[in-house]
Amino acid sequence: MLARARLLQARVLPRGPLDALRQVSLFLAAYVAYRIVRGLIAGDAGEAFAHAEELIALERGMHVFIEPSVQAWASGSHVVMVIASWLYVNSQTTITVAALLYVYIRHNSRFYFVRNMFMIAMAIALVGYGLFPTAPPRFLPEWGFVDTVTNLTGVHVSHNPTLFNPYAAVPSMHVCFAVMIAYTMARLSRRKLVAALWMLYPLLMTFVIIVTANHFLIDAFLGVLTTVVSAWGASRLAAVRPNAWRFSSISPASAGAGS
């Protein structure tokens, strides 16, 4: 029984309970700090709306201002809109956390690279929110946008001003997180079909943020760019600790090393 218990612990907690506690604490601390700072740096409303209008003008100049048309088209299906609205509310927690747990338990040597990507991405996002506060499309009904999340789910995320910045739209972290998770899960998938499905996840999330009027296309593009920079940063950190922080298998001798 003792041997089975140790085997189970080795599978669920590859580096022991202390490391698991360390990682959970790190993510919780980073996320709480991210939300608090994000709320504290809420930009001026006038500036945020001016930036939103600038993005619309830019997209119109590039002939890619399709968000109102896409939302209007998707609104023809109540089921699509309800699913999209709930995906927007839950994807940052349910899907992201589940994927991170899977990587930690089943592919522990890869987890620390992914962790570092997330930490860097959240830091970059805070800089973006502070320098370029932007009102999301749902605040611009004059352009035909509708707040579907509030209307269809009853979730009012802006009720806690300390942890919520209504003008934190640039970059889109829904897309950023989706790309990081898709990149990770696709590389770890043994089946090409599963990998291909994961690679579609960022496209699905881009669709979700558009049809729920929470982001512009440019926000999504900057979310992808944030992922690229974060992956580069994690790679640079991996050069410091190649046996612990790179996205590849580590040797048995270093498996017990802390991170």
Summary of the structure (lengths in Angstrom):
residues: 259
radius of gyration: 19.9
end to end distance: 30.1
largest distance: 68.3
contacts: 808
relative contact order: 0.16
helix: 76%
strand: 0%
